[in-house]
Amino acid sequence: MSDALKVRLGILGEFREFIARGNVIDLAVGVIVGAAFNDIVKSLVDNVVMPPIGLLLSGIDFAHLQWVLRPDDPLTKANELVAIQYGLFINTLIKFLIVAWVVFLLVKGVNAIRRRDAATPPAEKPPPPPQEALLMEIRDLLKARQP
C-alpha cells in the first residue's frame, strides 16, 4: 500500500471514530430539534404574538414597517425599492427573546434537577451476604496472624 493510501485510510478511520462518539450524535439531534423549534417559534411570533401587538398599536403589521430610502418606480418592471425593514427586525428580536426564554427555563430546570440530585445522599451499600462477611472475617484473622 502506498503512503498516500495509508493516510487516507487513517483519516477515514479517525472520521469514523469521531462520528461514532456519542457527543456528535447528540449534537446532530440537537440541531435537528433546534431547526424544528425555529419553525415553531416563527409561527408563534408571526401568527400568535404579533397580531395582538399590532391590534394594540392600531392595526400595525410589524412585518410591513420600513423606512423607505428609495421608493419603487411604478413605470419599470424591476423592483427598485430600497428600505430598512425594521419591522422584520422587531419580529426577529421577539423570536430571539422567546428562544432565549425557553433555553433559560430549560437550563434552570436541568440545574434544579442537578441540585436536587447533589443534595440527595447516596444510598447506603447493602451489607454483604453472610458468606462474604464470614470470608472477610477469615481473611482479616489470617492477616492479623502473619508477622
N, C-alpha and C positions, 0 to 999 in steps of 0.2 A: 504494500500500500504506500502511496506517496504521502509526503508530509502534509500537503495541502488537504488531502482527503481525510487524514487523521485529525487535522484541525477542525474541518467541517463537522466530522462526526462528534468530536469533543464539544463543539458549540451546540450541536443538536442535543447531545446528552445533557449539557448544562441547562439548555432551554426546557427540556422535558422535566428535569428536576425542579426547575423554577416554577413551572406550571403546576406540577404535582403538589406543591406546598398548599396547605390549607388557606393561607392568607390571600393568595391570588384568587382562589375560588370565591372566598368571602367578599373580596373587593369586587369581583365581577358581578356577584349577586347584588351587592350594594349599588353599583352603577345602574344595573337594570331596574331595580326597585326605585332608585332615585329618578330615573327618566320617567317612569310611570307616575311617580309622585309629582313631578313637574307638571304633567298634563292635568292632574287633579287640582293642583294649586292654581294653574292658569284658568281652568274652568271656574273654580271657586271665586277667584278675583273678578274675572270678566262677567260672570253670569249671576253671582250672588252678592258680592260685596259692593261692586261699583254701581249697579243700578240704584240701590237706595241712597248711596252717597250723591250720585248725580241728581236724584229726585230732591234731596235736601238742598242741593245747590241750584235749584230752579231748572231741573232737567238737563243739566250739562252732562255730555258724554265725554269722559276724560280721554277716550281713545282719539277724539277728534280735536282736542285742544292743541293748538300750534301757533307759533309766531311765524308769519309768512315773511320771508326775506325777499323772494321774487315770486310774484303771482304767475299762475299758468296763463298762457296766451290762448284764448279760445279759437283763434284763427289758424293755429297749427295743430297737427296731429300729435306731435311729440309732447310729452309731459315735461313742462319746464318749471314746475313748482319747486321752489327751494324753501324749506320751512324747518324750524326747530320744533320737533314734536314733543313738547314737554308733557303732554297728557299721557303718552305711551310710557314716558319715563316714570310718571307718578304710578301708573299701573304696575310697572316692573318693580318699583320700590315697595309697593304694597305686597307684591308676591314675595319679595325677599324677606320682608318682615314676618309674613306668615310662615315661611320655611324656617327662618331663624327661631321663631317662637316654638315651632314643633320640635326642632332639633334641641332647643333648650329644655323643653319638657321631657324629651327622650333621655337626655343626659342626666337631668335631675332625677328621673325615675331609676335609671341604672345606678347612679350614685347612692340613692336611698337603699336600693337592694344590697349594694356592696357594704354600706354602713351597717345594715341590719345583720348581714352575714358575718361581718367582722365582730359585732357585739355579741353574737351567739357563741357561747363557749363550745369548744369541740366536744363531741360525745366521748364519754369515757370508754376506754377499751374494755371489752368484756373480759372477765377473768378467764385464764386458760383452762382447758378441760383438766379434770383431775389427773389423768395420766401425765400430761405435760407438767403440771405442778409438781408431781412426785418425781419425775425425771429431773426437773430443775433443782429440787432439793438434794437429790442424789449427787448431781453434778457439783453443787456448792459444797457438799460434805467432802467429796473427793478432792476438790481444790483446796479445801482447808487442811486436809491431811498431808498434802505434799509440802516438803520443806522449802 
